[in-house]
Amino acid sequence: MKSLKNSLSKELRSLNVRAPHWQKGFFDHVLRSSESYSQKWEYVRENPVRARLAKSWEEWPFSGEVFRLEYRE
């Protein structure tokens, strides 16, 4: 992930896109189980509710389309 971010930042700088390119304090999280996936998805889905942009996640019009990921060990 670090290499990908470095490559993308280099390309963005070459296009005169000013930094920062990445959110400070953000970290990548490896999903290790179907339970972990469910927990992370629930957290993301509730973001607009925590930000008081919607009363429930179902009301948020910008959720987009979600594709279920298959967890394999």
C-alpha positions as CSV (number, residue, x, y, z in Angstrom):
1,M,0.0,0.0,0.0
2,K,2.9,2.3,0.8
3,S,4.3,1.9,-2.7
4,L,1.0,2.5,-4.3
5,K,0.5,5.7,-2.3
6,N,4.1,6.9,-3.1
7,S,3.6,6.2,-6.8
8,L,0.2,8.0,-6.9
9,S,1.6,11.0,-5.0
10,K,4.5,11.2,-7.4
11,E,2.1,11.2,-10.3
12,L,-0.1,13.8,-8.7
13,R,2.9,16.1,-8.0
14,S,3.9,15.8,-11.7
15,L,0.4,17.0,-12.6
16,N,0.8,20.0,-10.2
17,V,-1.7,18.6,-7.7
18,R,-0.7,20.0,-4.4
19,A,-0.3,17.9,-1.2
20,P,-1.6,16.6,1.0
21,H,-2.8,13.7,-1.2
22,W,-3.7,11.4,1.8
23,Q,-5.8,11.9,4.9
24,K,-3.6,12.4,8.0
25,G,-4.1,9.7,10.6
26,F,-5.6,7.3,8.1
27,F,-4.3,3.7,8.3
28,D,-5.0,0.7,6.1
29,H,-6.7,-2.3,7.8
30,V,-6.5,-5.8,6.5
31,L,-9.7,-7.7,6.7
32,R,-9.0,-11.1,8.2
33,S,-12.4,-12.6,8.6
34,S,-16.0,-12.3,7.5
35,E,-16.8,-10.9,10.9
36,S,-14.2,-8.2,10.5
37,Y,-15.6,-7.3,7.1
38,S,-19.1,-7.0,8.6
39,Q,-17.9,-4.8,11.4
40,K,-15.9,-2.5,9.1
41,W,-18.8,-2.2,6.7
42,E,-21.2,-1.3,9.5
43,Y,-18.8,1.4,10.7
44,V,-18.6,3.0,7.3
45,R,-22.3,2.7,6.6
46,E,-23.0,4.6,9.9
47,N,-20.6,7.5,9.1
48,P,-23.4,9.9,7.9
49,V,-25.4,9.1,11.0
50,R,-22.5,9.9,13.4
51,A,-21.9,13.1,11.4
52,R,-25.6,14.0,11.9
53,L,-26.1,14.2,8.1
54,A,-28.9,11.6,8.3
55,K,-31.0,10.0,11.0
56,S,-30.4,6.5,9.7
57,W,-28.0,5.1,7.1
58,E,-30.9,4.2,4.9
59,E,-31.7,8.0,4.5
60,W,-28.3,8.8,3.2
61,P,-28.6,9.3,-0.6
62,F,-24.9,8.9,-1.4
63,S,-24.2,5.4,-0.1
64,G,-23.5,4.1,-3.6
65,E,-23.7,0.5,-4.6
66,V,-22.1,-2.1,-2.4
67,F,-20.7,-5.3,-3.7
68,R,-20.5,-8.2,-1.2
69,L,-16.9,-9.5,-0.9
70,E,-16.4,-13.2,-0.5
71,Y,-14.1,-14.1,2.4
72,R,-11.7,-17.0,1.7
73,E,-9.2,-18.4,4.2
